[in-house]
Amino acid sequence: MIKGMREAKRTSDELLEARRFIIEEFAKYKKVGEIVADPQFVFKISELIRQLAQDQFALTDPSPLFVNRASAELGQTLEVEEVVNTMKAVRRHPGSHPLAFTPSKRKYPVTTAQYDLPFAIDLEKILRRQLSADVFVDHAAEALSRLYVETVLGAVEAAVSGNDHYGRAMTSSVGTAVDATTLDAALRRMGDINSDVFIAGRYWALFPITGFTGYSDVAAEEIRRTGMIGRYKGARLVVLRDDFNFYYNSGSIADDVIYLGGSEKGAWLHERDVSALDYQSIDPEKAWIKNGFRVDFGVTVLQPWKYHIINIT
């Protein structure tokens, strides 16, 4: 289990059962007017779709691999506090008064942004069986994942540049495909400053590593649970799932970048619980249930040297 990963309130089997429940509940209605006249149903089904989308997102979100997570309630102030070790052993001379050291604190303000995920359930298409109501669970979960992945990886990539505090480069470039020499140099640097190192990226970018000396397979069950496909010289290989969206003709995770990190993460993902602002309404003329939920989060990278990025040009 990867430290800090999200925990869903439902298992995969429970998610499937709840999705069947959504379909069965809509099947009880034969007219749009019946749904409009039942506000309890509108609230119940809207809330369930939001909850299932959040649970499905929690089961697949890879962003906690890269960041520490912290949460706050609506209206609370967020900040990162770092305690700096100032202590140092000094030579003592008889009769002298030694220096006294005390820890120092640094505080960093955290900026978050609020996002809206609005969608409309077309009741005519549902009643005509042209659309299954549970599809909104998949689409909302995927939209949430794209938002978080783009934000987290974008923040890490923007911060990781130049050299670390030892003067070692935090990025590497390689042509066509990653090679053992480039990867070994990155692992050497990462293993010196971080623990339990991982190598993450799209399967396209990671595949050449499976042929390197020092690569070993892992059990299929672990692959299914964590996306891990093996180890290379002690480091975990983790596949980041392709999330290409054909409507927007883009994906959140590039296939020409490999990310290295470890259990000691140098970035913080701060989230505010704004579920109190979730909403739903009915538009009887358009025959829509307008629905949506909001998320509020921000990413702060304070220790970029705990990552390494390999760009495949």
N, C-alpha and C positions, 0 to 999 in steps of 0.2 A: 504494500500500500504506500502510495506517495504521500509524504507528510503534507498536511494542510489541504488535502483534496476536499471538495464539497461533499456533503452527505445529503442524499435525497430522503424525503419522508416516506417514499414508496419504493419498493423493489421493482425490477423490470416486469415481473409477473403481475404485480398489483397495478402497474401502469396500464398493462394490456387489459386487465379486468375493468379498470375505470374508463378506459376508452370505449369498451363495449357498452358500458353503462350509458355514456353520452349518446351513442347511436340509438340505443333502446329507448331512452327518454324522449328523443326527438320523434321517434316512430309512433309515439302515443298521440301525436297531434296531426290532424288532417287539414287544418286551415290556419292561415296566418293570423286570423282574428282570434283564434283560440290561444295562440302564444302571446299575442298582445294583451289579452285579458288576464294573463297569468304572470304578474310581475315577480312572484316568488320563484317561478321556474326560470325566468330570465336571469335573476340574480344568482340562483343556485348553479345553473349551467355555466354562466360566465365565470364565476369564482372557481369552479372545478377546472375549467379549461386553463385558467391562469395558473392554478396550483400544479396541474400536470405538466404544463410547459416549463415551470420552474424546476420541477423534479427531473424531467428529462434533460434539461440543461445541466443540472447538477451532476448527473451521471456521466456526462460526456465532456464537460468543460475542462480543457487542458491548462487554463491560465494559472491555477494554483501551483503548477510545476515550477513556475518562474517567480512567484511573488508570495510574500507573507500576507495573510488576510486578517483584517480587523473590521469590526462593524460598530455602528452607532445608531442610536435612535434619531428620529426626525427632530431637528432643532439642536442637537448636541454639536459641540465644536470638536473638530478632529485635528490632531497634531501628532508628530512623531518625536519621541524623546529618546535621546541617545546618551548613555552614561559613559564618559570617557575615563579610562584608567590613567591617572597622573602619578601613580606611585612609583618610586625608584629607590633602590637600596643605596645608601650613602656611607662613606667611611666615617667611623666615629672616632673622635679624639677625646680622651679623658677630660672631664670638666667642661666640655662644650655643650651647647644646647642644640640638639639636632633639628633639622628641618621637619616640618609636619606636612604630609600630603593628604589631600582630600579629593574625592572624585569630582569631576567637572561634568556639567550637563549641557547638552546642546538640544535645542528645540527647533523643529522645522514645521512651518505651517503646511497644511494639506489642502489642496484645492480639488474639489469634486465637481462633477457636472451631472445634471439630471437629464434623463432620456425618456422619451415617450414611445411606447410600442402600441400604436392604435391599429385596430382591424375591425372589419365588419363581417358578420355572418349573414350571408344572403339566404333568407328563409325560403324563398321560392325555389332556389336550387336544392336546398336541403329536402323540402317536401316532395320535389320531383325526383329525388334520388340521383340528382346530377352531381352532387357533392356530399361527401361524408363529413359530418361535423367534427370528427376527431382529427381531421387533417390540420386544424388550427393549432393543435398541440405541437405537431412536428414543426410547422412553419414558424411559430412563435419561439420555440426552443432554438431552432437554427438561427433565427434573427438575433436572439440574445447572445448566442455563442459567437457569431461573427463580430458583434459589437465589442465583446470582452476581449476576444483574441486580437482583433485589430488594435485595440487600445493598449493592451499589455505588451504585445510584441513591438508595436510602434514605439512605445516609451523605452523599452530595453534597447532597441536598435539605435534610437536617437542618443542614448546616454553612453553606449559602449563605443568609444572611439579613442584614438591616441594610445598612450601607454598607462600601465598601472603604476602603483607606488614603488615598484622595483625597476621601473623603466622597461618593462616587457610589453610588447604590442598586444592589445586586447582584441584585435581583429586579424584575420588572415584572408588571403584571396588565392583561389586556385582555378585553373581553367578546365572546363568540360565536366570534370567529376573530382570528388575529393580523393586524395591519395594518402597512403599510410604516413608518409613523411610529414605532411601538413597536419594531419590529425594527431600524430604523436607529439608534435611540438605544442599544439594547443592543449592536449591532455597533460603534458609535463607542467605547463604553466598553471592549469586549473587545479591539478592535484596538489600543488604546493600551497594553494591559498583557500581551497574549499574541500569539503568532504563528500563522500558518496556521489561522485560526479556522474552526470547524465549527458548523453548526446541525443538531441532531439531534432526532428525535422520531418519533412514529407518522405514517404518511402522511396520516392524517386531519388532524393538526395542521399539517403542512407544506404541504399542497396549496395553500392560498391564495397562498403565496409564488411558485408557478409562474406567477402572473399579474402579479407586480410588475415594474415597470420595473427592469432591472438583473439579471434572472434569465436564465440561459443553460443549455441542455441539455448533457449529456455523453454520451460514447459508451456504447452498450448494454453492451459488455464490462465497462466500469468499474462500471456499475450492478450487474451480476451478481456481480462480485468483491467489492465493498466496500459495497454498499447505497447508494452515492452516486447521486443523481438529477440533480444539477446544481450550479451555483454562483450565489450571489447576492452581487453586489458584492464578489467575491473569496473569499467564505466558502463552504466546501463544505456542501451539503445532504445529510445522511445519514439514510436511513430506518431506524428501529429496528423490526424485524419483530414483528408481532403474535403473542403467544404465549398467547392465551386458552386456558384449560383448562376444558373443559365439565364435568368431574367436580367440580372445586372451584369452578366458576362464577366464575373470576377470571383476570386477566392480570397480568403483572409490570410492564408498561409502560403508564402512563396515556396516554389520547389527548388530554388537555387540558393537557399540559406540553411546552414546548420547551426543550431544553438547549443552551447555547452554551459552548464550550470551545475549546481550541487544542492545539498540539503541546507546549506547556509545561504539564504537568498538575500540579494542586495536591494530588493524593491518591495514596496508595500502597496497592497491594493486595499483601499479604504472604501467601505460601502455604508450607505445610510439606508435604513429600512423605511422606505416610503410607500409601503403597501397600503397605508391608510388613504393614499391618493388614487388607488385603482378605481376604475369606473366602468359602468355599463349603462346603456340607454336603448330604447326601442324607437325605431323610425317606421311607423306603420305604413306611410306612403311608399317608401322604398322597400319595405319588407326586410329591414336590416336590424340585427342586434348589433349596435355599435359597442365595441368593447376595447379594453386596453389596460395596460399597467405601466408603471413607471419604475425606473431604477435610477439610483444616484450613486456614483462611484468615481474614483480617481486613482491614478497610479503615480507613485513617487519613487524614483530610483535614486537612492542615496549612496550606494556602493557598487558602481558599475564594474569594478574590477572583479566581482564575483561571477562574471559572465565572460564568455568568449564567443565571438561570431565568426564563422567561416563563410565567406561569400564565394559562390561558384559563378564565375564569369563566362 
